Amino acid sequence: MVRGFYEAASGVLAQLRNFNVMASNVANTGTSGYKAESLVGSSFAEHMVARIGGGDIHPTRSIGKATFFTTNISEYTDFSQGSMENTGRELDLAINGEGFFMISSDSLGEVLTRNGQFAVDSEMNLVLPGVGQVLDENMSPITLESSSFELGQDGAIMVGDEEVARLGVFAVEDVSALKNAGRGFYSSEAEPDLAAAGTFQTVQGTLEKSNVSMAVEMSRVMAGQNMYNACQQVVKMYDQLNEALVTQLGRVS
C-alpha cells in the first residue's frame, strides 16, 4: 500500500515540474530565438520485490520487479530552427542554419542565444538589451561608428565598402551538453568554436521566431492535467485507506 502511495505521489510531483516547463514555453512564445523545453521522465531503479515471512513454508517468495516512483531526470531542448520574420529593422539579425550568437553578460557570463533583437548603446556597442554585449568572432565586443550598416551572409558588418567588424557565429559539437540559463540563453563548459563556413547565413532585418508550438503545448497541458488529476485521486484514496486502517486497528486493540 505504501509503495502505491509513493508511486502516485511521484506522478503528482512529476506533472508539477512538467507544468513549470510548459508555462515557460508558453510565456516565451514571443521571445525571438527561444527553443522549446521538455522534461524527460524515467522510473526509479527497479527492485526485486519479495514476500518475507509466512512461517516455515516459503519464507521468501519473489513477487517480481517493481519501481517505487517516477522522476524527471533531465531537460530536453528542441533546437530546431524557428520560422523567420521580416522586420525591416537594421539591428534585427538572425542566423539561418547552425550556430549561435554569443553575448557577454554581467549576470550570466558568456552565453549563447539565437535571439538577434539587438540595439546600440550610448557607447555604440552592439548589445542585446537587458542582457549584455554582442561578441565578434574573436569574442570581443562589437563597437560601431553608426547604427546604419549592412550585414553579409558570412557575418561581415559593412559600412560602405569597408568591413568594420564580423559578427561571431559559434557552434558547439553537442548541443545536448549546453546548460540552460533561462529565456533562450545557454552556457557551455567547453569554449565554442566558430561555425564552419557554409553551415549558416546571417540575415539582416529579420528575427528568428520561437519554435514553440502553441497547439503542442496546449495538448501537453491537457494530457498533463488529466494525469495530475488521476494521480491526485489515487493519493487521496490511499490516504483514506490508511486512515480507515488506523481507525479499525485502534478499535480492535
Secondary structure, DSSP 4 states (H G I P E B T S, - for coil): -HHHHHHHHHHHHHHHHHHHHHHHHHHTTTSTT---EEEEEEEPPPEEEEEE-STTS-SEEEEEEE-S-EEEEEEEE--PPPPEEE---TTBEEEEES-BEEEEETTTEEEEE---B-EE-TT-BEEETTTEEEBBTTS-B-B-S-S--EE-TTSEEEETTEEEEEB--EE-S-GGGPEEEETTEEE-SSPPEEPPTTSEEEEESEEEPP---HHHHHHHHHHHHHHHHHHHHHHHHHHHHHHHHHHHHHHH-
